[in-house]
Amino acid sequence: MNRIVWIASCFLLSISLTACDVEQEAAEVAAPLRLVKVLQVAEPAQYQFKEFPGVVDAVQKAELAFRVSGKLEKLLTKEGDIVAKDQLLAQLDDEDYRIQLSSREAEYKQVHGDYLRARKLVDSGAISRSDFNKLQAQNSTAEANLATARQTLGYTSLKAPFAGRIARRYVENYEDVSAMQSIYLLQDTSSLTIKVNLPSSLMIRMREQAKPEVNAYFDSIPGQSFPLTPLEISTQADETTNTYQVTLSMDTVEGYNILPGMSVTVRGRRTIDNETEQRAFYVPAQAVLSDGKGRYVYLAIPAGEGLATVERRNVETGKLSQRGLEVLSGLNTGERLVVAGMSKMYPGLRVRLSREGSL
């Protein structure tokens, strides 16, 4: 009888314990997992870079125009033509300007003759000093008018100020054009420039005399990069975009027809001289904790879709700067660092991941 009672008691106890385990598991399943904020650890400083859209431009360019008005008589070049320095590009009908020059030459010839005769007579008192001064002034005026007429006639010829390529032609032959009306766009593409706009947040950290490593990338030339050299950095922000324009130089590329106006991606990485800084990661200071065993962080180790398990990791830290706290060892690229609610973390805790960013 006692044996039967003992067996029955054991059976009831087993059922009770099983029920407790089921209830505990159900409670654990029902309890929502803690949502944690994480940031993905980026590559060390030596590998970090930033990208900006840019536009290709010619090393020098000019809108060419006549300095006088008139009727076009010759258009000697067309779009795409390569021209030499001082090459004649276009010519106005210069008949009216030649007539004016002839008139000025005749006027000068007469006035100058009067001046020369008066100069011989003034010393002898044959003419007064005041009359001589008037003739001298008239001679100077006539000489200046003659020089202006010659110069104006020269303005009827349009020549290339430098060697380059005709990028645009704005008029047709035999049109009447006004002074300073654009006739051609001339570009020197012996080397190229690339212009990018940098935000103020990046400019404020740029050091004087810094020599960043900068390269150009073209979507149509995959797998290749082209080194760039800084030329100019604007120190006045654009009023609309609040960005600063940076101009970089790029050599021409053999085998590719890279032209002004094309889009390009500019990738830059600042030069780092300190070897320790090259290997360092930078993390938010609040993500690093400390206890009797030293400094440590919590990492979220992926454990399924949107889930992770918390792991403690000891780290060695360096200096605190505007970029964050320097971590010299203990972290690897791509790991997910817990950056909020660390006081409630412990190793082995299962959590849900919030939408992550990157350091």
Solvent accessible surface area in square Angstrom, and as a share of the most:
residue,aa,sasa,rsa
1,M,174,0.78
2,N,130,0.67
3,R,175,0.64
4,I,116,0.59
5,V,79,0.45
6,W,160,0.56
7,I,87,0.44
8,A,49,0.38
9,S,59,0.38
10,C,58,0.35
11,F,125,0.52
12,L,118,0.59
13,L,109,0.54
14,S,60,0.39
15,I,87,0.44
16,S,56,0.36
17,L,103,0.51
18,T,78,0.45
19,A,45,0.35
20,C,68,0.41
21,D,79,0.41
22,V,89,0.51
23,E,117,0.52
24,Q,109,0.49
25,E,108,0.48
26,A,56,0.44
27,A,60,0.47
28,E,110,0.49
29,V,127,0.73
30,A,82,0.64
31,A,56,0.43
32,P,120,0.75
33,L,59,0.30
34,R,106,0.39
35,L,98,0.49
36,V,4,0.03
37,K,110,0.47
38,V,1,0.00
39,L,32,0.16
40,Q,63,0.28
41,V,2,0.01
42,A,28,0.21
43,E,78,0.35
44,P,19,0.12
45,A,3,0.03
46,Q,59,0.26
47,Y,110,0.42
48,Q,58,0.26
49,F,89,0.37
50,K,101,0.43
51,E,83,0.37
52,F,37,0.15
53,P,116,0.73
54,G,5,0.05
55,V,77,0.45
56,V,1,0.01
57,D,17,0.09
58,A,6,0.05
59,V,61,0.35
60,Q,81,0.36
61,K,107,0.45
62,A,29,0.22
63,E,99,0.44
64,L,13,0.07
65,A,21,0.16
66,F,3,0.01
67,R,149,0.54
68,V,21,0.12
69,S,55,0.36
70,G,23,0.22
71,K,101,0.43
72,L,1,0.00
73,E,75,0.34
74,K,97,0.41
75,L,32,0.16
76,L,87,0.43
77,T,11,0.06
78,K,126,0.53
79,E,92,0.41
80,G,37,0.36
81,D,39,0.20
82,I,128,0.65
83,V,5,0.03
84,A,58,0.45
85,K,130,0.55
86,D,91,0.47
87,Q,72,0.32
88,L,62,0.31
89,L,0,0.00
90,A,0,0.00
91,Q,22,0.10
92,L,0,0.00
93,D,60,0.31
94,D,27,0.14
95,E,107,0.48
96,D,107,0.55
97,Y,40,0.15
98,R,132,0.48
99,I,108,0.55
100,Q,79,0.35
101,L,24,0.12
102,S,67,0.43
103,S,65,0.42
104,R,74,0.27
105,E,72,0.32
106,A,64,0.49
107,E,68,0.30
108,Y,45,0.17
109,K,161,0.68
110,Q,129,0.57
111,V,26,0.15
112,H,53,0.24
113,G,19,0.18
114,D,45,0.23
115,Y,24,0.09
116,L,61,0.30
117,R,142,0.52
118,A,5,0.04
119,R,125,0.46
120,K,163,0.69
121,L,78,0.39
122,V,17,0.10
123,D,124,0.64
124,S,89,0.57
125,G,59,0.57
126,A,67,0.52
127,I,45,0.23
128,S,56,0.36
129,R,135,0.49
130,S,64,0.41
131,D,70,0.36
132,F,13,0.05
133,N,73,0.37
134,K,128,0.54
135,L,43,0.21
136,Q,78,0.34
137,A,59,0.46
138,Q,94,0.42
139,N,13,0.07
140,S,61,0.39
141,T,78,0.45
142,A,3,0.02
143,E,91,0.41
144,A,56,0.44
145,N,44,0.22
146,L,11,0.05
147,A,57,0.44
148,T,81,0.47
149,A,5,0.04
150,R,135,0.49
151,Q,108,0.48
152,T,23,0.13
153,L,25,0.13
154,G,45,0.44
155,Y,53,0.20
156,T,1,0.01
157,S,36,0.23
158,L,15,0.07
159,K,110,0.47
160,A,1,0.01
161,P,64,0.41
162,F,29,0.12
163,A,54,0.42
164,G,10,0.10
165,R,82,0.30
166,I,1,0.00
167,A,33,0.25
168,R,122,0.45
169,R,75,0.28
170,Y,82,0.31
171,V,5,0.03
172,E,100,0.45
173,N,48,0.24
174,Y,143,0.54
175,E,66,0.30
176,D,113,0.59
177,V,7,0.04
178,S,63,0.40
179,A,47,0.37
180,M,134,0.60
181,Q,64,0.28
182,S,38,0.25
183,I,1,0.00
184,Y,0,0.00
185,L,28,0.14
186,L,0,0.00
187,Q,21,0.09
188,D,18,0.09
189,T,29,0.17
190,S,85,0.55
191,S,28,0.18
192,L,2,0.01
193,T,7,0.04
194,I,0,0.00
195,K,66,0.28
196,V,5,0.03
197,N,79,0.41
198,L,13,0.07
199,P,47,0.30
200,S,45,0.29
201,S,69,0.45
202,L,35,0.17
203,M,34,0.15
204,I,148,0.75
205,R,118,0.43
206,M,73,0.33
207,R,152,0.55
208,E,155,0.70
209,Q,162,0.72
210,A,41,0.32
211,K,161,0.68
212,P,44,0.27
213,E,87,0.39
214,V,15,0.08
215,N,27,0.14
216,A,0,0.00
217,Y,64,0.24
218,F,14,0.06
219,D,143,0.74
220,S,100,0.64
221,I,10,0.05
222,P,110,0.69
223,G,90,0.87
224,Q,77,0.34
225,S,51,0.33
226,F,20,0.08
227,P,103,0.65
228,L,14,0.07
229,T,83,0.48
230,P,56,0.35
231,L,96,0.48
232,E,118,0.53
233,I,78,0.40
234,S,39,0.25
235,T,124,0.72
236,Q,138,0.61
237,A,19,0.15
238,D,70,0.36
239,E,176,0.79
240,T,127,0.74
241,T,80,0.46
242,N,88,0.45
243,T,25,0.15
244,Y,44,0.17
245,Q,82,0.36
246,V,9,0.05
247,T,11,0.07
248,L,5,0.03
249,S,25,0.16
250,M,4,0.02
251,D,111,0.58
252,T,68,0.40
253,V,28,0.16
254,E,162,0.73
255,G,80,0.77
256,Y,93,0.35
257,N,107,0.55
258,I,16,0.08
259,L,61,0.30
260,P,31,0.20
261,G,57,0.55
262,M,77,0.34
263,S,91,0.59
264,V,8,0.05
265,T,42,0.24
266,V,6,0.04
267,R,75,0.27
268,G,22,0.21
269,R,70,0.26
270,R,97,0.35
271,T,65,0.38
272,I,17,0.09
273,D,127,0.66
274,N,86,0.44
275,E,121,0.54
276,T,56,0.33
277,E,41,0.18
278,Q,47,0.21
279,R,140,0.51
280,A,0,0.00
281,F,18,0.08
282,Y,28,0.10
283,V,2,0.01
284,P,34,0.22
285,A,47,0.36
286,Q,108,0.48
287,A,0,0.00
288,V,19,0.11
289,L,48,0.24
290,S,78,0.50
291,D,62,0.32
292,G,89,0.85
293,K,168,0.71
294,G,31,0.30
295,R,112,0.41
296,Y,22,0.08
297,V,0,0.00
298,Y,16,0.06
299,L,0,0.00
300,A,1,0.00
301,I,64,0.33
302,P,77,0.49
303,A,40,0.31
304,G,53,0.51
305,E,172,0.77
306,G,39,0.37
307,L,48,0.24
308,A,0,0.00
309,T,42,0.24
310,V,3,0.02
311,E,63,0.28
312,R,68,0.25
313,R,56,0.20
314,N,90,0.46
315,V,15,0.09
316,E,97,0.44
317,T,30,0.17
318,G,31,0.30
319,K,163,0.69
320,L,120,0.59
321,S,58,0.37
322,Q,167,0.74
323,R,84,0.31
324,G,12,0.12
325,L,15,0.08
326,E,18,0.08
327,V,0,0.00
328,L,55,0.27
329,S,53,0.34
330,G,28,0.27
331,L,9,0.05
332,N,87,0.44
333,T,72,0.42
334,G,26,0.25
335,E,33,0.15
336,R,63,0.23
337,L,0,0.00
338,V,0,0.00
339,V,10,0.05
340,A,44,0.34
341,G,43,0.41
342,M,19,0.08
343,S,109,0.70
344,K,121,0.51
345,M,11,0.05
346,Y,121,0.46
347,P,80,0.51
348,G,47,0.45
349,L,29,0.15
350,R,113,0.41
351,V,0,0.00
352,R,102,0.37
353,L,37,0.18
354,S,31,0.20
355,R,236,0.86
356,E,58,0.26
357,G,36,0.35
358,S,82,0.53
359,L,58,0.29
